[in-house]
Every structure is written in structure tokens, then in C-alpha cells.
Amino acid sequence: MKKKQVLLLVAAFALTFASCNKEECHECHYDGPTGEVELGEKCGDDLEALETSGYTDADGNKYDVHCHDH
């Protein structure tokens, strides 16, 4: 019985540790002149850069980017 408890504890710790090392990713979009424009899923540094700097389209228009749950 004690072996099962130790094994369960080790498994729970391993899952917790593995989930902490995952790179954070979210779906991002900006509000364009004709409505919401999806940018797709962005992760890590790309996610931070988009939210900080925004998105500039081909015409030079700059938009604030919104990423869900971030």
C-alpha cells in the first residue's frame, strides 16, 4: 500500500513539474476596420511582443492586439 502512495505522489509531482515548463500560448486577434481579425495561436516571446507592440498591417495601420486569457 505504501508503494502505491509513493508512486502516486511521484507521478503527481512529475505532472506538476512538467506543466510548469510549458510555454504559454493563446489565440490572438485585433479589431480591424471591418471587424475582428484572427492572428492565430501565439506563444512565449511572440505573444508578449504582439501584446506590447501591437500589429501593423501592410498599409502601415497599427492595431492593439488582444490574446485570450492573457
N, C-alpha and C positions, 0 to 999 in steps of 0.2 A: 504494500500500500504506500509506503514511504517513497519507493522508487517512482511510482506513478505521479506523486505530488511533486517531486523534484523535477521530473521530466516535463510536467505541465508548467512549472514555474520557469524552467529554462526556455521552453517554447514560447511562452508569453513574453519573456524578456527579449528574445530574438526578434519576434514580430514587432515589438515596440521600437527596438533599436533600428530595424530595417525601415520602418515607416518614417522615422525622424530624418533619415538621409535622403528621402525622396525630394526631387526638385519640384517646387510648387508651380503648377500650371493652371491657367484659367482661360476661358473663352473671352475674347476682347472684341469691342466694336467702338465706332464713333458715330455721332449724329451728323450725317451729311445733309445737304440742302434738300434731297429728295427722300430722306428718312435714314433709318439705321443701316450702317454698312458694317458687315461682319468682317473681322480680320483673322478669325480662326483662333486656335489654341496657341497661346504663347507661354513660355516657361522661363524661369530664372532671370537672367540679365535682360533678355529681350522684353520680358514682362515689365520689369522695373523701368527700363528705358522708355517704353511706349507710354506708360502712365506718367512718367516725369516730363518727357519731351513732347508727347503727343504724336500725331501722324500728319505728314504733309503729303498731299496728293500731287498728281502730275502737273496740275495747274498752279501749284505753289500755295494752295489754301491749307492752312494749319487747323487741325481739329484736336480737341481733348479726347483722349481715349479712356474708355471705361472697361474694366475687366471684372467679371462677376466674382463675388466672394473675395475680393482683394481690396 
